[in-house]
Amino acid sequence: MAESSQKLIIITAPSGAGKTSVTKYLLEKIPQLAFSVSATTRKSRRNERDGIDYYFITEEAFHTKIQEKDFIEWEMVYEGKYYGTFRSELERIRNDNKIPLLDIDVKGAIHVHEQFDGNCLTVFIEPPSVEELKRRLESRGTESLESLQTRLNKAVFELSFKQQFNKIIVNDNLQQACTEAETAVKDFLKL
């Protein structure tokens, strides 16, 4: 484990492309990985648990954490909704002799990749099309018409950055995308 002790894996994608599904699959298949819980100011969704899925904190607390330099990256992903990765999360995971697996937005992934360059594998999960992405977001039943359009506009913007990542996986078949991600991670970690 010593050689990979400073490595980390980032899964990123536009909202609805499948990054959470791929992340959960990798956590089940590769026991050396541990999920890095992100902080957010958004409200929790059904079935999300504080400290497990996200650290749900107030916007005021988030800004305090920014001032205290507690994040390795943070972004206002949507208007008034902040997300960030705590330095302490990476330390917690590494203290357990595991490799951090981050499920973060595209801009955050670029920031972390810049900081950890050679020790970082970035995997971009691409939807097969913007139309399919729209269908997936609509099927969640969590989006208003306005938030759906905001997410789609952001997705088109995020797709323009895909070439900055180590591995691009088109998720038109979830099982195939998961298997491809597993192979990429195992190759990177030499497992």
PALUM-804315 format. One record per residue: residue in one letter; residue number from 1; x, y, z of N, C-alpha, C, O, CB in turn. Coordinates in pm, whole numbers, plus 50000, padded with zeros to 5 digits. Glycine has a CB too. Layout:
// residues N
<atom 'A' NUM <X Y Z> <X Y Z> <X Y Z> <X Y Z> <X Y Z>>
...
//
This chain:
// residues 191
<atom 'M' 1 <50082 49880 50000> <50000 50000 50000> <50086 50126 50000> <50037 50233 49963> <49907 50000 50121>>
<atom 'A' 2 <50211 50117 50039> <50297 50235 50051> <50307 50313 49921> <50298 50436 49922> <50435 50193 50096>>
<atom 'E' 3 <50327 50242 49808> <50342 50310 49680> <50218 50389 49642> <50231 50496 49581> <50373 50210 49572>>
<atom 'S' 4 <50101 50341 49676> <49978 50409 49636> <49922 50496 49747> <49809 50544 49736> <49875 50309 49593>>
<atom 'S' 5 <49997 50517 49854> <49943 50590 49970> <49908 50736 49940> <49824 50793 50009> <50043 50586 50082>>
<atom 'Q' 6 <49969 50796 49839> <49936 50935 49807> <49847 50946 49683> <49816 51057 49639> <50062 51014 49786>>
<atom 'K' 7 <49808 50835 49628> <49725 50836 49508> <49580 50868 49544> <49536 50850 49657> <49733 50701 49434>>
<atom 'L' 8 <49508 50916 49444> <49365 50931 49460> <49296 50917 49326> <49356 50938 49220> <49331 51066 49524>>
<atom 'I' 9 <49169 50882 49333> <49088 50857 49214> <48974 50959 49215> <48909 50981 49317> <49033 50710 49211>>
<atom 'I' 10 <48951 51020 49099> <48840 51116 49086> <48746 51067 48977> <48788 51039 48864> <48893 51260 49055>>
<atom 'I' 11 <48619 51058 49011> <48514 51031 48913> <48436 51161 48898> <48388 51217 48997> <48421 50910 48957>>
<atom 'T' 12 <48424 51208 48775> <48352 51332 48750> <48264 51317 48627> <48287 51230 48543> <48450 51450 48733>>
<atom 'A' 13 <48164 51402 48619> <48069 51397 48507> <47969 51509 48523> <47953 51564 48632> <47997 51259 48501>>
<atom 'P' 14 <47901 51543 48415> <47785 51631 48430> <47679 51560 48514> <47675 51437 48517> <47727 51672 48290>>
<atom 'S' 15 <47595 51635 48581> <47488 51579 48662> <47401 51488 48578> <47354 51526 48471> <47403 51692 48725>>
<atom 'G' 16 <47379 51365 48627> <47293 51270 48558> <47365 51176 48463> <47302 51088 48404> <47191 51343 48482>>
<atom 'A' 17 <47497 51191 48448> <47572 51106 48354> <47605 50969 48412> <47637 50876 48338> <47701 51175 48313>>
<atom 'G' 18 <47597 50955 48546> <47620 50824 48607> <47739 50815 48699> <47782 50705 48734> <47636 50724 48502>>
<atom 'K' 19 <47796 50928 48740> <47917 50921 48822> <47892 50857 48958> <47979 50785 49009> <47975 51060 48841>>
<atom 'T' 20 <47778 50880 49018> <47749 50820 49148> <47734 50668 49136> <47781 50594 49221> <47622 50881 49210>>
<atom 'S' 21 <47669 50623 49030> <47654 50479 49008> <47790 50413 48986> <47816 50306 49040> <47562 50452 48887>>
<atom 'V' 22 <47875 50476 48907> <48009 50422 48882> <48090 50422 49012> <48161 50326 49042> <48083 50504 48773>>
<atom 'T' 23 <48079 50529 49090> <48150 50539 49217> <48109 50427 49312> <48195 50361 49371> <48124 50676 49283>>
<atom 'K' 24 <47980 50404 49326> <47931 50296 49415> <47982 50160 49369> <48020 50077 49451> <47777 50296 49420>>
<atom 'Y' 25 <47983 50137 49239> <48033 50012 49183> <48181 49992 49220> <48221 49885 49264> <48014 50009 49029>>
<atom 'L' 26 <48260 50097 49200> <48404 50088 49229> <48429 50059 49377> <48518 49981 49411> <48475 50218 49189>>
<atom 'L' 27 <48351 50121 49464> <48366 50098 49607> <48335 49953 49644> <48396 49898 49736> <48276 50192 49686>>
<atom 'E' 28 <48240 49893 49574> <48207 49752 49599> <48314 49658 49546> <48344 49556 49607> <48073 49717 49536>>
<atom 'K' 29 <48373 49693 49432> <48466 49602 49364> <48612 49615 49406> <48689 49520 49392> <48456 49624 49218>>
<atom 'I' 30 <48650 49732 49457> <48792 49756 49489> <48803 49796 49635> <48784 49912 49669> <48853 49867 49396>>
<atom 'P' 31 <48834 49700 49723> <48835 49726 49867> <48943 49825 49913> <48937 49874 50026> <48854 49597 49940>>
<atom 'Q' 32 <49040 49853 49829> <49145 49950 49865> <49095 50094 49862> <49162 50184 49912> <49263 49935 49771>>
<atom 'L' 33 <48977 50116 49803> <48921 50251 49790> <48829 50283 49906> <48767 50194 49965> <48846 50265 49658>>
<atom 'A' 34 <48820 50412 49938> <48723 50462 50036> <48664 50592 49983> <48735 50674 49924> <48790 50483 50178>>
<atom 'F' 35 <48535 50610 50005> <48463 50726 49955> <48498 50852 50034> <48492 50853 50157> <48314 50701 49961>>
<atom 'S' 36 <48536 50956 49962> <48560 51086 50022> <48428 51162 50025> <48374 51198 49921> <48670 51167 49943>>
<atom 'V' 37 <48377 51185 50145> <48248 51252 50162> <48267 51403 50142> <48347 51466 50211> <48187 51223 50303>>
<atom 'S' 38 <48194 51459 50047> <48201 51602 50017> <48111 51681 50110> <48015 51628 50167> <48164 51629 49871>>
<atom 'A' 39 <48141 51808 50123> <48054 51900 50197> <47966 51973 50097> <48008 51999 49984> <48137 52002 50284>>
<atom 'T' 40 <47844 52006 50137> <47755 52083 50050> <47661 52169 50134> <47631 52139 50250> <47674 51988 49959>>
<atom 'T' 41 <47616 52277 50072> <47518 52364 50137> <47377 52333 50089> <47281 52392 50139> <47552 52511 50112>>
<atom 'R' 42 <47362 52242 49994> <47226 52210 49947> <47156 52123 50050> <47219 52062 50137> <47230 52139 49808>>
<atom 'K' 43 <47024 52119 50039> <46943 52035 50128> <46961 51889 50089> <46984 51858 49972> <46793 52076 50122>>
<atom 'S' 44 <46950 51801 50186> <46963 51658 50157> <46840 51609 50080> <46729 51659 50097> <46980 51577 50288>>
<atom 'R' 45 <46864 51511 49994> <46756 51447 49920> <46709 51326 49999> <46773 51286 50097> <46802 51405 49776>>
<atom 'R' 46 <46597 51269 49958> <46548 51146 50020> <46661 51045 50028> <46739 51031 49934> <46429 51087 49940>>
<atom 'N' 47 <46671 50976 50138> <46768 50868 50159> <46913 50913 50173> <47000 50827 50191> <46759 50772 50046>>
<atom 'E' 48 <46944 51042 50166> <47082 51088 50186> <47105 51109 50336> <47020 51163 50406> <47111 51220 50106>>
<atom 'R' 49 <47222 51066 50381> <47255 51076 50523> <47376 51166 50544> <47477 51155 50474> <47280 50938 50583>>
<atom 'D' 50 <47365 51254 50642> <47474 51344 50677> <47595 51263 50724> <47583 51174 50807> <47430 51445 50786>>
<atom 'G' 51 <47712 51296 50669> <47835 51228 50707> <47860 51099 50631> <47968 51042 50640> <47832 51198 50852>>
<atom 'I' 52 <47761 51054 50556> <47774 50932 50475> <47773 50969 50327> <47865 50934 50253> <47659 50831 50507>>
<atom 'D' 53 <47668 51040 50284> <47656 51082 50145> <47722 51218 50123> <47793 51239 50025> <47508 51087 50102>>
<atom 'Y' 54 <47698 51308 50215> <47756 51443 50216> <47764 51489 50360> <47700 51433 50449> <47671 51543 50129>>
<atom 'Y' 55 <47845 51593 50381> <47837 51670 50505> <47748 51789 50469> <47790 51877 50393> <47982 51714 50560>>
<atom 'F' 56 <47628 51792 50522> <47534 51901 50493> <47559 52013 50593> <47535 51998 50713> <47385 51852 50499>>
<atom 'I' 57 <47608 52127 50542> <47641 52239 50631> <47576 52367 50577> <47536 52374 50461> <47795 52256 50644>>
<atom 'T' 58 <47568 52467 50663> <47509 52595 50621> <47606 52670 50532> <47726 52643 50531> <47471 52680 50745>>
<atom 'E' 59 <47552 52764 50458> <47637 52847 50372> <47738 52925 50457> <47853 52942 50418> <47551 52944 50287>>
<atom 'E' 60 <47694 52972 50572> <47784 53046 50663> <47900 52957 50709> <48015 53000 50707> <47705 53099 50787>>
<atom 'A' 61 <47870 52835 50749> <47974 52741 50791> <48068 52709 50676> <48189 52694 50695> <47911 52611 50846>>
<atom 'F' 62 <48013 52697 50555> <48094 52668 50437> <48195 52780 50415> <48313 52755 50391> <48004 52650 50312>>
<atom 'H' 63 <48147 52905 50422> <48237 53020 50402> <48345 53025 50508> <48459 53063 50480> <48157 53150 50402>>
<atom 'T' 64 <48311 52988 50631> <48412 52981 50737> <48518 52878 50702> <48637 52902 50720> <48346 52946 50873>>
<atom 'K' 65 <48476 52763 50651> <48569 52656 50612> <48659 52702 50497> <48776 52665 50491> <48491 52528 50571>>
<atom 'I' 66 <48605 52783 50407> <48687 52839 50298> <48796 52928 50358> <48913 52915 50323> <48599 52920 50197>>
<atom 'Q' 67 <48755 53018 50449> <48851 53110 50512> <48960 53034 50588> <49076 53077 50591> <48779 53205 50607>>
<atom 'E' 68 <48922 52923 50648> <49017 52843 50726> <49099 52747 50639> <49180 52669 50690> <48943 52764 50833>>
<atom 'K' 69 <49077 52754 50507> <49149 52671 50410> <49134 52521 50439> <49229 52444 50427> <49297 52708 50411>>
<atom 'D' 70 <49011 52482 50477> <48982 52342 50508> <48953 52257 50383> <48947 52135 50392> <48863 52334 50601>>
<atom 'F' 71 <48936 52322 50266> <48904 52250 50144> <49025 52236 50053> <49107 52328 50044> <48790 52319 50070>>
<atom 'I' 72 <49037 52121 49984> <49137 52112 49876> <49077 52169 49749> <49148 52212 49658> <49184 51965 49855>>
<atom 'E' 73 <48944 52169 49743> <48872 52234 49633> <48733 52265 49680> <48678 52197 49767> <48870 52145 49505>>
<atom 'W' 74 <48675 52369 49621> <48535 52402 49647> <48483 52483 49529> <48559 52551 49460> <48519 52482 49781>>
<atom 'E' 75 <48355 52474 49508> <48290 52547 49397> <48148 52581 49437> <48084 52511 49515> <48292 52463 49266>>
<atom 'M' 76 <48099 52692 49381> <47955 52715 49384> <47906 52648 49256> <47912 52708 49148> <47917 52874 49393>>
<atom 'V' 77 <47858 52527 49268> <47822 52445 49152> <47695 52496 49086> <47685 52503 48964> <47806 52298 49193>>
<atom 'Y' 78 <47596 52532 49168> <47474 52595 49122> <47450 52716 49210> <47503 52722 49321> <47351 52496 49125>>
<atom 'E' 79 <47373 52810 49164> <47350 52934 49238> <47315 52906 49384> <47213 52844 49414> <47238 53015 49172>>
<atom 'G' 80 <47401 52954 49475> <47378 52938 49618> <47405 52798 49673> <47384 52774 49791> <47240 52975 49648>>
<atom 'K' 81 <47451 52707 49588> <47478 52569 49633> <47627 52540 49617> <47679 52525 49506> <47393 52465 49551>>
<atom 'Y' 82 <47693 52532 49730> <47837 52510 49732> <47869 52363 49760> <47796 52295 49832> <47904 52600 49837>>
<atom 'Y' 83 <47978 52317 49703> <48029 52182 49727> <48179 52193 49746> <48244 52279 49686> <47994 52084 49608>>
<atom 'G' 84 <48236 52107 49830> <48380 52108 49850> <48432 51978 49908> <48357 51898 49964> <48418 52223 49941>>
<atom 'T' 85 <48563 51959 49893> <48630 51840 49944> <48721 51882 50060> <48813 51961 50042> <48713 51768 49832>>
<atom 'F' 86 <48693 51828 50177> <48774 51860 50296> <48911 51792 50289> <48922 51676 50250> <48700 51815 50423>>
<atom 'R' 87 <49015 51865 50326> <49149 51806 50342> <49143 51691 50443> <49208 51588 50426> <49253 51913 50387>>
<atom 'S' 88 <49065 51712 50548> <49055 51612 50655> <48997 51480 50605> <49025 51375 50663> <48969 51666 50769>>
<atom 'E' 89 <48915 51484 50499> <48861 51360 50442> <48973 51276 50382> <48978 51155 50403> <48753 51392 50335>>
<atom 'L' 90 <49062 51340 50307> <49174 51265 50248> <49263 51208 50358> <49309 51095 50348> <49256 51356 50154>>
<atom 'E' 91 <49287 51287 50462> <49368 51240 50575> <49300 51121 50645> <49366 51023 50677> <49391 51354 50676>>
<atom 'R' 92 <49170 51131 50668> <49095 51024 50734> <49109 50893 50655> <49136 50788 50712> <48946 51062 50748>>
<atom 'I' 93 <49092 50903 50525> <49098 50784 50440> <49240 50727 50437> <49259 50606 50448> <49051 50818 50297>>
<atom 'R' 94 <49336 50813 50423> <49475 50765 50419> <49519 50707 50553> <49599 50614 50557> <49570 50879 50379>>
<atom 'N' 95 <49468 50761 50662> <49499 50706 50794> <49443 50565 50811> <49492 50487 50892> <49443 50796 50904>>
<atom 'D' 96 <49339 50533 50732> <49282 50397 50731> <49351 50309 50627> <49304 50199 50597> <49131 50403 50703>>
<atom 'N' 97 <49464 50358 50571> <49539 50286 50466> <49454 50254 50344> <49464 50146 50285> <49595 50157 50523>>
<atom 'K' 98 <49370 50350 50307> <49287 50336 50188> <49324 50448 50090> <49399 50540 50122> <49133 50342 50225>>
<atom 'I' 99 <49270 50437 49969> <49292 50536 49864> <49162 50614 49846> <49057 50554 49825> <49338 50468 49729>>
<atom 'P' 100 <49168 50748 49855> <49047 50828 49841> <48985 50817 49702> <49055 50825 49600> <49078 50974 49872>>
<atom 'L' 101 <48854 50800 49700> <48775 50802 49577> <48683 50923 49586> <48593 50927 49671> <48694 50667 49555>>
<atom 'L' 102 <48705 51020 49499> <48626 51143 49500> <48523 51139 49388> <48555 51105 49274> <48716 51267 49486>>
<atom 'D' 103 <48400 51175 49421> <48290 51187 49326> <48255 51336 49330> <48176 51380 49414> <48164 51092 49363>>
<atom 'I' 104 <48315 51413 49237> <48304 51559 49245> <48272 51619 49108> <48282 51552 49005> <48433 51621 49301>>
<atom 'D' 105 <48234 51747 49109> <48198 51815 48984> <48322 51839 48898> <48435 51825 48944> <48127 51948 49015>>
<atom 'V' 106 <48299 51875 48774> <48404 51886 48674> <48509 51991 48711> <48629 51962 48705> <48344 51919 48539>>
<atom 'K' 107 <48468 52111 48749> <48565 52215 48784> <48646 52175 48906> <48767 52197 48910> <48494 52349 48809>>
<atom 'G' 108 <48581 52116 49006> <48652 52069 49125> <48754 51962 49089> <48864 51960 49143> <48554 52015 49228>>
<atom 'A' 109 <48716 51873 48998> <48806 51767 48955> <48930 51824 48887> <49041 51775 48908> <48734 51671 48859>>
<atom 'I' 110 <48912 51929 48808> <49026 51993 48742> <49119 52053 48848> <49241 52039 48837> <48978 52103 48643>>
<atom 'H' 111 <49063 52119 48950> <49146 52179 49056> <49226 52073 49132> <49344 52092 49159> <49057 52258 49154>>
<atom 'V' 112 <49161 51962 49166> <49230 51857 49241> <49337 51792 49153> <49447 51765 49199> <49130 51750 49291>>
<atom 'H' 113 <49304 51769 49027> <49401 51709 48934> <49526 51796 48923> <49638 51744 48919> <49338 51690 48793>>
<atom 'E' 114 <49508 51927 48920> <49623 52018 48914> <49712 52006 49037> <49834 52017 49027> <49576 52163 48899>>
<atom 'Q' 115 <49651 51983 49153> <49726 51973 49278> <49798 51839 49295> <49907 51834 49353> <49634 51994 49395>>
<atom 'F' 116 <49738 51732 49243> <49790 51598 49269> <49842 51529 49143> <49883 51413 49147> <49682 51513 49331>>
<atom 'D' 117 <49841 51599 49033> <49882 51556 48901> <49920 51408 48886> <49832 51327 48858> <49995 51636 48860>>
<atom 'G' 118 <50046 51370 48902> <50090 51233 48875> <50033 51128 48969> <50037 51009 48937> <50237 51227 48883>>
<atom 'N' 119 <49981 51169 49082> <49925 51075 49180> <49773 51062 49168> <49707 51007 49256> <49961 51118 49321>>
<atom 'C' 120 <49719 51114 49060> <49574 51125 49048> <49526 51064 48917> <49582 51092 48811> <49529 51273 49058>>
<atom 'L' 121 <49422 50981 48924> <49355 50933 48804> <49220 51002 48798> <49140 50994 48892> <49339 50776 48806>>
<atom 'T' 122 <49195 51070 48686> <49066 51137 48668> <48987 51064 48560> <49036 51041 48449> <49086 51286 48630>>
<atom 'V' 123 <48865 51027 48594> <48777 50955 48503> <48654 51043 48477> <48580 51078 48570> <48736 50815 48561>>
<atom 'F' 124 <48633 51075 48351> <48519 51157 48311> <48412 51065 48254> <48435 50994 48156> <48560 51266 48205>>
<atom 'I' 125 <48294 51065 48317> <48182 50985 48269> <48098 51074 48178> <48041 51175 48221> <48096 50928 48389>>
<atom 'E' 126 <48091 51035 48052> <48021 51116 47952> <47886 51053 47920> <47878 50932 47899> <48106 51130 47823>>
<atom 'P' 127 <47780 51132 47915> <47651 51076 47872> <47656 51049 47722> <47733 51114 47651> <47533 51173 47907>>
<atom 'P' 128 <47576 50955 47673> <47577 50927 47529> <47531 51046 47445> <47573 51061 47331> <47488 50808 47500>>
<atom 'S' 129 <47444 51131 47503> <47397 51251 47435> <47334 51344 47538> <47301 51301 47649> <47295 51216 47321>>
<atom 'V' 130 <47318 51469 47501> <47251 51564 47590> <47103 51527 47604> <47043 51548 47710> <47266 51710 47536>>
<atom 'E' 131 <47045 51472 47498> <46904 51430 47504> <46886 51317 47606> <46790 51317 47683> <46857 51383 47364>>
<atom 'E' 132 <46979 51222 47606> <46972 51112 47702> <46992 51165 47845> <46926 51120 47939> <47078 51003 47669>>
<atom 'L' 133 <47083 51260 47860> <47106 51321 47990> <46978 51388 48040> <46943 51375 48157> <47222 51423 47982>>
<atom 'K' 134 <46909 51458 47952> <46783 51523 47989> <46681 51419 48036> <46614 51438 48137> <46725 51604 47869>>
<atom 'R' 135 <46671 51309 47963> <46578 51203 47999> <46611 51148 48138> <46521 51127 48219> <46581 51089 47894>>
<atom 'R' 136 <46741 51124 48165> <46783 51071 48296> <46749 51168 48409> <46700 51127 48514> <46933 51041 48295>>
<atom 'L' 137 <46777 51295 48386> <46747 51395 48490> <46597 51406 48515> <46554 51418 48630> <46803 51532 48450>>
<atom 'E' 138 <46517 51400 48408> <46371 51406 48423> <46320 51285 48501> <46228 51297 48581> <46303 51414 48286>>
<atom 'S' 139 <46381 51168 48477> <46333 51046 48542> <46363 51044 48692> <46300 50969 48766> <46395 50923 48476>>
<atom 'R' 140 <46458 51125 48737> <46486 51135 48881> <46368 51191 48958> <46342 51154 49072> <46609 51224 48905>>
<atom 'G' 141 <46295 51282 48891> <46181 51346 48955> <46220 51447 49061> <46139 51481 49147> <46094 51242 49017>>
<atom 'T' 142 <46344 51496 49057> <46391 51591 49159> <46409 51732 49103> <46444 51824 49177> <46523 51542 49218>>
<atom 'E' 143 <46386 51749 48974> <46417 51878 48910> <46292 51954 48868> <46198 51895 48814> <46506 51856 48790>>
<atom 'S' 144 <46293 52084 48892> <46191 52171 48834> <46233 52195 48689> <46344 52159 48650> <46175 52308 48916>>
<atom 'L' 145 <46145 52256 48609> <46179 52288 48471> <46302 52378 48466> <46391 52360 48382> <46061 52355 48400>>
<atom 'E' 146 <46305 52475 48558> <46417 52571 48561> <46548 52502 48602> <46651 52524 48540> <46385 52686 48658>>
<atom 'S' 147 <46544 52419 48707> <46667 52353 48751> <46714 52251 48648> <46834 52228 48634> <46647 52285 48888>>
<atom 'L' 148 <46621 52188 48577> <46657 52095 48471> <46734 52168 48361> <46838 52120 48315> <46531 52026 48413>>
<atom 'Q' 149 <46684 52283 48320> <46750 52360 48215> <46888 52408 48262> <46984 52409 48185> <46663 52480 48172>>
<atom 'T' 150 <46897 52449 48388> <47025 52492 48444> <47126 52378 48439> <47241 52397 48400> <47007 52542 48589>>
<atom 'R' 151 <47082 52259 48479> <47172 52142 48479> <47214 52105 48336> <47330 52070 48314> <47102 52021 48545>>
<atom 'L' 152 <47122 52114 48242> <47157 52081 48103> <47255 52183 48045> <47350 52145 47976> <47031 52074 48016>>
<atom 'N' 153 <47233 52311 48071> <47326 52414 48024> <47465 52391 48083> <47566 52403 48013> <47275 52554 48060>>
<atom 'K' 154 <47468 52359 48211> <47596 52334 48278> <47663 52210 48220> <47784 52207 48202> <47575 52317 48431>>
<atom 'A' 155 <47584 52108 48189> <47638 51983 48132> <47706 52010 47999> <47816 51959 47974> <47526 51879 48114>>
<atom 'V' 156 <47643 52089 47914> <47703 52121 47784> <47837 52191 47805> <47935 52160 47737> <47607 52211 47698>>
<atom 'F' 157 <47842 52284 47899> <47967 52354 47933> <48071 52254 47984> <48186 52258 47941> <47941 52464 48038>>
<atom 'E' 158 <48032 52166 48077> <48126 52071 48136> <48180 51972 48033> <48296 51932 48041> <48058 51994 48248>>
<atom 'L' 159 <48099 51934 47937> <48145 51842 47832> <48262 51901 47753> <48344 51826 47699> <48029 51808 47735>>
<atom 'S' 160 <48271 52032 47747> <48381 52096 47674> <48516 52075 47741> <48620 52102 47681> <48353 52245 47659>>
<atom 'F' 161 <48517 52028 47867> <48642 52007 47940> <48687 51861 47943> <48791 51830 48002> <48627 52056 48081>>
<atom 'K' 162 <48612 51772 47880> <48638 51629 47896> <48780 51587 47855> <48834 51492 47911> <48539 51550 47814>>
<atom 'Q' 163 <48839 51656 47761> <48974 51618 47716> <49082 51644 47821> <49195 51600 47805> <49010 51695 47590>>
<atom 'Q' 164 <49048 51714 47928> <49145 51741 48034> <49159 51625 48132> <49239 51633 48226> <49106 51866 48109>>
<atom 'F' 165 <49083 51518 48111> <49083 51407 48206> <49159 51286 48150> <49169 51269 48028> <48940 51367 48241>>
<atom 'N' 166 <49211 51203 48240> <49292 51088 48199> <49213 50986 48119> <49265 50927 48024> <49351 51022 48320>>
<atom 'K' 167 <49088 50965 48158> <49006 50860 48096> <48866 50913 48074> <48806 50971 48165> <49004 50731 48184>>
<atom 'I' 168 <48814 50894 47953> <48677 50933 47921> <48599 50804 47895> <48638 50722 47813> <48671 51031 47797>>
<atom 'I' 169 <48488 50788 47966> <48404 50669 47950> <48264 50716 47914> <48201 50790 47989> <48403 50581 48080>>
<atom 'V' 170 <48215 50673 47797> <48079 50707 47756> <47984 50607 47823> <47996 50486 47804> <48064 50704 47598>>
<atom 'N' 171 <47892 50660 47901> <47798 50575 47974> <47668 50558 47895> <47566 50619 47925> <47769 50634 48112>>
<atom 'D' 172 <47676 50471 47791> <47550 50436 47724> <47503 50298 47770> <47392 50255 47738> <47568 50438 47570>>
<atom 'N' 173 <47589 50229 47845> <47555 50101 47908> <47623 50104 48045> <47746 50096 48053> <47601 49975 47821>>
<atom 'L' 174 <47545 50114 48152> <47602 50135 48285> <47699 50024 48325> <47807 50052 48377> <47492 50145 48388>>
<atom 'Q' 175 <47663 49899 48302> <47752 49789 48342> <47886 49796 48268> <47991 49773 48327> <47684 49653 48315>>
<atom 'Q' 176 <47880 49827 48140> <48003 49839 48062> <48087 49957 48111> <48209 49947 48122> <47970 49856 47911>>
<atom 'A' 177 <48022 50069 48141> <48092 50187 48192> <48160 50154 48326> <48273 50194 48350> <47994 50306 48208>>
<atom 'C' 178 <48089 50082 48412> <48145 50044 48542> <48267 49953 48526> <48368 49972 48593> <48038 49973 48628>>
<atom 'T' 179 <48256 49856 48437> <48366 49763 48412> <48487 49837 48356> <48600 49809 48393> <48323 49651 48317>>
<atom 'E' 180 <48462 49931 48265> <48570 50010 48207> <48640 50095 48315> <48763 50105 48317> <48515 50102 48095>>
<atom 'A' 181 <48560 50154 48403> <48617 50234 48512> <48698 50146 48605> <48806 50185 48649> <48505 50307 48590>>
<atom 'E' 182 <48648 50027 48637> <48719 49934 48724> <48856 49898 48664> <48956 49896 48735> <48635 49807 48748>>
<atom 'T' 183 <48859 49868 48536> <48985 49835 48469> <49083 49952 48476> <49201 49933 48505> <48959 49796 48322>>
<atom 'A' 184 <49035 50073 48449> <49121 50192 48452> <49180 50214 48591> <49298 50243 48604> <49042 50316 48409>>
<atom 'V' 185 <49096 50199 48694> <49143 50220 48832> <49244 50113 48871> <49348 50143 48929> <49024 50220 48931>>
<atom 'K' 186 <49214 49989 48840> <49306 49880 48875> <49439 49895 48802> <49544 49869 48860> <49243 49744 48841>>
<atom 'D' 187 <49435 49936 48677> <49560 49960 48603> <49640 50073 48667> <49762 50061 48684> <49530 49994 48455>>
<atom 'F' 188 <49573 50181 48703> <49640 50295 48766> <49703 50258 48900> <49814 50301 48932> <49542 50410 48786>>
<atom 'L' 189 <49632 50177 48978> <49680 50139 49111> <49769 50015 49106> <49823 49972 49208> <49561 50115 49205>>
<atom 'K' 190 <49784 49956 48986> <49864 49834 48967> <49812 49720 49054> <49889 49654 49123> <50011 49861 49000>>
<atom 'L' 191 <49682 49698 49049> <49617 49591 49127> <49595 49469 49040> <49542 49368 49087> <49482 49639 49186>>
//
